[in-house]
Every structure is written in structure tokens, then in C-alpha cells.
Amino acid sequence: MAFDPNSVLTVQPIPGLPDEVNQIRLDTADIVANRIIPLENASWRDESTRKAYQSIVAEVKERKLWAPHLPVEYGGNDLGFLSHAYMNEILAWCGMAAPMFGVVAPNSGNQKVLVKYATPEQKKKWLEPLVRGETQSCYSMTEPDNAGSDPRSIKTSAVKDGDQWVINGRKWFTSNGIRADWALVMCRTEESDGAGGVNEKMSQFIVPTDTPGFEIVRSVPVWGRDGSHCEIIYKDVRVPLDNIIGSEGQGHAAAQERLGAGRVYHCMNSIGHMWRAFDLMVKRAIERDVYQGKLEDKQFIQGFIADSYMDIQASRLMTIHCADLMERGVDARTEISAIKVFVPQAYHRVVDRAIQVFGAKGVSSDTPLAGMWLGARTLRIADGPDEVHKILIAKNVLDRYHDGLSWDFGVC
Ligand SMILES: Cc1cc2nc3c(=O)[nH]c(=O)nc-3n(C[C@H](O)[C@H](O)[C@H](O)COP(=O)(O)OP(=O)(O)OC[C@H]3O[C@@H](n4cnc5c(N)ncnc54)[C@H](O)[C@@H]3O)c2cc1C
């Protein structure tokens, strides 16, 4: 893919941010702008590109930016939630940057779950090789025959048999399934709903992908492209009792924690993509001659610039507000749902305008815009569709009013 190299990432300290967070932004931008973006057009078949990749990873580790989401004892740098969120925005400038910083879904989400819920033995066996980049993982929750937006409908079962769990079911859209050495699989561990509700009947298991009965049916093509989103049959898959992560019934709670933080990271990622699209669009408007003038002189195009500016700023302020609340331990479930709806839609609008400004080149693969446009649309479904999050926002607001309170936008 021959991307337009017409992008310069410039980052300045943000007044009021803690010095260490500003420094992390500047260091991240330095590596992305000066070392990674210049490689965007390089071929991975070249030995020199592979060597450059390794030397960038070494520099990221030396500058203590590797795996910002993980504690130092597991090979990360524990940079804090807000710093990681700001980093994601910059990493999104270039598709190949995140893996070079050790933050790539679904591995990073699985790592967080293992840090919190795994036993010391499980951490040694599954987490540490994953952080070192020696293994790959996937997250297997959604099922073709049950509504993914209602996780209580999961039917894949895990039943104890002697010293093993026996897993049966069918999943799909298990991203990275093709490459994974193990899957973190959400299962129903009891049939009846019982006390505590159906959420407490869900448990998560590690299933090595070479276990008999683990069968990849296909990689589901997305937007006409083959990817790594796998449909998988689990047929009498037997794993040791030790492969449960956390205790029985903790699967739903662990998934919610993972998805909450993940949504903030995804949104910062989307904001980084918007920023790159905006940068490409503005430069194109300044350079492109049309009808005896430049595109930048046309009011339609000025409107695109202004609308995109507002979409990006609104997305950033909402997401950073949410990250800030989470860093301070405030319950931010409503804000998480709000950004999960707003940011992908804003992302889609910004990229769509940028494509329009580029004309035919915008839908070609000579810029990253076409890929971003498809990605933005997908984000309105993955990790919970818009409608489900809007229902949650309205429910939380209405509950508060029924309690005789109003909504305090600064805190709630
Ligand atoms: C690219 C991609 C990658 C993914 N990666 C993973 C992964 O790695 N692991 C994994 O487990 N899953 C993954 N998913 C699955 C994703 O989480 C689900 O697609 C999502 O949760 C929605 O579930 P569903 O597709 O079954 O839609 P359904 O639940 O069938 O919903 C369909 C539509 O119904 C509407 N709807 C749903 N509920 C309501 C309601 N209460 N009121 C009104 N309307 C409603 C919404 O418009 C929704 O889009 C991925 C999906 C995509 C697209």
C-alpha cells in the first residue's frame, strides 16, 4: 500500500497536564513521527524493514514506553490510565505503531484480565509469554446463534467432568483467532439462572488452540476482506480445572472491566485516526488546485474543516473527561457508553469528509482513509452496538431522576 507521505505529526505539551503525562506524549510522538511513519510505505519482505522494526521496539522499551497498561513486574511500564489513553491517540496515527509499543487488541485486554484474575501459576504460564510477544491470544465471546449485544444469551457451556472442564459451543468474530496460541473463552457454567442472576453463571477459560475439539471453521470476511475474525466450534474441548480464570461466575464482571477500559482506549485510538484524517484533509485542501483556486478557498471545504475540527474536539473532551473520572476511581459507566456511541460516529463523519476532499484518491488505497472509513463503521457495532449504549445512558439518567436527583454533568 503506497500511503501519501504528506503527514507530519507535531505535538506540544498540553498546559495543565501533569509533566510526566506530557513527557509520555512527546516521547511517543517522537518515535511515531520520526521512526514509524517513515516506514509506512516500506515492505515487510525487506530485511531492513524487519531490522528497523526490532530496533524501534528496543527503543520503545529503553524509553520505558512498552506495555503502558501492565505492571512492571509483568514486563510493562505501568504508565497510568490517562497516559495510556493519550498514548493511544498518537499511536493511531500509524497502523503499525501500536504493536511496536506492546499494546494491541485483543492481547492487551486479555493481559489486563490475567493481571487481575489469574493465579501466580497462570500468570507465569499464560501472561508472561504473551507480554514478551512469544505467544498470541484471542477473546472468544460472541456467538452466531445468540445476540452478542445481550451477553446473558451466551450458550457455550463448560461442565465439570472429574479434573477437567468440558466446553461445547460455537463462537464467531473471535478476532486474531487464526494467530492465537490460546483463546479466552466466555462460557455458561450453570444452566439455570438461579440466585445472583444469569451474569453470575458466566465464567472464562483459557483454551489452548491446539486442544482437540477446537476447530476454526473459517475466518469471517469483513468488508469483503479476509481478516482474522474466526468462527470456531468448541466440541468436547477438555481443559484442566486450573484453566478457569478467576472463580466460577466471575466471567461477566471481568468482561465488563475489560470492555470499560478498552472502550476508552478504542476511542482515543479513533481520535488519533480522526486527527490523521484531518491533517491529510487540511494539507490536501491547501495544496490542491481546482477551478482557478485552491480547495481551501471554497466554502464547502472550509465547512468540512470546521465541522471536523468540532467533531474531534468534542470527542477528545468527552473521552478525556471519561478517562480522568476513571483514573480517579469514579463510576464512569454512563460516560463510557456516551463516548462509545459518539466517537465512532464522529470518526466516521471526519473520515468521510476527508475522503470527499481527496476525491477518487480518497477511496483508493494510496491514503489510509478508505481503511479508516470501514473501521469507523465497524466500531458502531463491535464492543456493543450504538443502541445498547444509548439505552444504558437513558436508563442511568432516568434512574437518577427517579431517585429525586438531577444529573451533574461534571461528576456523574
Ligand atoms: C470487526 C469485529 C470484531 C469483533 N471482535 C470480537 C472479538 O474479538 N471477540 C468477540 O467475542 N466478539 C467480537 N465481535 C463481536 C461484537 O462484539 C458483536 O458483534 C456485538 O456485540 C454485537 O453483537 P451481534 O453482532 O450479535 O449483534 P446483535 O446482538 O444481533 O444485534 C444486532 C443489532 O440489533 C440492534 N439491537 C441490539 N440490541 C438492541 C436493543 N436492546 N434495542 C434496540 N436495538 C438493539 C443493534 O442495532 C444491533 O446492531 C467483533 C465484531 C466485529 C464487527
The ligand as an SDF file (V2000), in Angstrom:
LIG
                    3D

 53 58  0  0  0  0  0  0  0  0999 V2000
  -14.7750   -6.3740   13.4330 C   0  0  0  0  0  0  0  0  0  0  0  0
  -15.3800   -7.0050   14.6440 C   0  0  0  0  0  0  0  0  0  0  0  0
  -14.5400   -7.5990   15.5740 C   0  0  0  0  0  0  0  0  0  0  0  0
  -15.0780   -8.2460   16.6760 C   0  0  0  0  0  0  0  0  0  0  0  0
  -14.2360   -8.9000   17.5520 N   0  0  0  0  0  0  0  0  0  0  0  0
  -14.7570   -9.6570   18.5420 C   0  0  0  0  0  0  0  0  0  0  0  0
  -13.9020  -10.4560   19.3760 C   0  0  0  0  0  0  0  0  0  0  0  0
  -12.6720  -10.4270   19.2500 O   0  0  0  0  0  0  0  0  0  0  0  0
  -14.4770  -11.2710   20.2890 N   0  0  0  0  0  0  0  0  0  0  0  0
  -15.8270  -11.3340   20.4660 C   0  0  0  0  0  0  0  0  0  0  0  0
  -16.2730  -12.1030   21.3190 O   0  0  0  0  0  0  0  0  0  0  0  0
  -16.6780  -10.5750   19.6890 N   0  0  0  0  0  0  0  0  0  0  0  0
  -16.1700   -9.7620   18.7350 C   0  0  0  0  0  0  0  0  0  0  0  0
  -17.0090   -9.0210   17.9140 N   0  0  0  0  0  0  0  0  0  0  0  0
  -18.4660   -9.1450   18.0840 C   0  0  0  0  0  0  0  0  0  0  0  0
  -19.1500   -7.9150   18.6460 C   0  0  0  0  0  0  0  0  0  0  0  0
  -18.8170   -7.7030   19.9870 O   0  0  0  0  0  0  0  0  0  0  0  0
  -20.6600   -8.1080   18.4040 C   0  0  0  0  0  0  0  0  0  0  0  0
  -20.8680   -8.0430   17.0040 O   0  0  0  0  0  0  0  0  0  0  0  0
  -21.5230   -7.0750   19.0940 C   0  0  0  0  0  0  0  0  0  0  0  0
  -21.5040   -7.2770   20.4880 O   0  0  0  0  0  0  0  0  0  0  0  0
  -22.9730   -7.1270   18.5910 C   0  0  0  0  0  0  0  0  0  0  0  0
  -23.4880   -8.4160   18.6590 O   0  0  0  0  0  0  0  0  0  0  0  0
  -24.2090   -9.0830   17.3830 P   0  0  0  0  0  0  0  0  0  0  0  0
  -23.3290   -8.8870   16.1970 O   0  0  0  0  0  0  0  0  0  0  0  0
  -24.5800  -10.4620   17.7360 O   0  0  0  0  0  0  0  0  0  0  0  0
  -25.4960   -8.2030   17.1170 O   0  0  0  0  0  0  0  0  0  0  0  0
  -26.9570   -8.4420   17.7540 P   0  0  0  0  0  0  0  0  0  0  0  0
  -26.8470   -8.6080   19.2240 O   0  0  0  0  0  0  0  0  0  0  0  0
  -27.6640   -9.4670   16.9820 O   0  0  0  0  0  0  0  0  0  0  0  0
  -27.6160   -7.0140   17.4730 O   0  0  0  0  0  0  0  0  0  0  0  0
  -27.9350   -6.6020   16.1340 C   0  0  0  0  0  0  0  0  0  0  0  0
  -28.4560   -5.1930   16.1400 C   0  0  0  0  0  0  0  0  0  0  0  0
  -29.6430   -5.1410   16.8940 O   0  0  0  0  0  0  0  0  0  0  0  0
  -29.7850   -3.8590   17.4820 C   0  0  0  0  0  0  0  0  0  0  0  0
  -30.0580   -4.0440   18.9160 N   0  0  0  0  0  0  0  0  0  0  0  0
  -29.4730   -4.9460   19.7530 C   0  0  0  0  0  0  0  0  0  0  0  0
  -29.9850   -4.8410   20.9890 N   0  0  0  0  0  0  0  0  0  0  0  0
  -30.9390   -3.8570   20.9280 C   0  0  0  0  0  0  0  0  0  0  0  0
  -31.8390   -3.2630   21.8540 C   0  0  0  0  0  0  0  0  0  0  0  0
  -31.8510   -3.6920   23.1360 N   0  0  0  0  0  0  0  0  0  0  0  0
  -32.6450   -2.2930   21.4390 N   0  0  0  0  0  0  0  0  0  0  0  0
  -32.6140   -1.8440   20.1540 C   0  0  0  0  0  0  0  0  0  0  0  0
  -31.7990   -2.3690   19.2170 N   0  0  0  0  0  0  0  0  0  0  0  0
  -30.9780   -3.3450   19.5950 C   0  0  0  0  0  0  0  0  0  0  0  0
  -28.4930   -3.1030   17.2270 C   0  0  0  0  0  0  0  0  0  0  0  0
  -28.7060   -2.1850   16.1570 O   0  0  0  0  0  0  0  0  0  0  0  0
  -27.5410   -4.1740   16.8030 C   0  0  0  0  0  0  0  0  0  0  0  0
  -26.5370   -3.7000   15.8980 O   0  0  0  0  0  0  0  0  0  0  0  0
  -16.4870   -8.2960   16.8470 C   0  0  0  0  0  0  0  0  0  0  0  0
  -17.3170   -7.6560   15.9240 C   0  0  0  0  0  0  0  0  0  0  0  0
  -16.7820   -7.0130   14.8370 C   0  0  0  0  0  0  0  0  0  0  0  0
  -17.7010   -6.3610   13.8510 C   0  0  0  0  0  0  0  0  0  0  0  0
  1  2  1  0
  2  3  1  0
  2 52  2  0
  3  4  2  0
  4  5  1  0
  4 50  1  0
  5  6  2  0
  6  7  1  0
  6 13  1  0
  7  8  2  0
  7  9  1  0
  9 10  1  0
 10 11  2  0
 10 12  1  0
 12 13  2  0
 13 14  1  0
 14 15  1  0
 14 50  1  0
 15 16  1  0
 16 17  1  0
 16 18  1  0
 18 19  1  0
 18 20  1  0
 20 21  1  0
 20 22  1  0
 22 23  1  0
 23 24  1  0
 24 25  2  0
 24 26  1  0
 24 27  1  0
 27 28  1  0
 28 29  2  0
 28 30  1  0
 28 31  1  0
 31 32  1  0
 32 33  1  0
 33 34  1  0
 33 48  1  0
 34 35  1  0
 35 36  1  0
 35 46  1  0
 36 37  1  0
 36 45  1  0
 37 38  2  0
 38 39  1  0
 39 40  1  0
 39 45  2  0
 40 41  1  0
 40 42  2  0
 42 43  1  0
 43 44  2  0
 44 45  1  0
 46 47  1  0
 46 48  1  0
 48 49  1  0
 50 51  2  0
 51 52  1  0
 52 53  1  0
M  END
$$$$
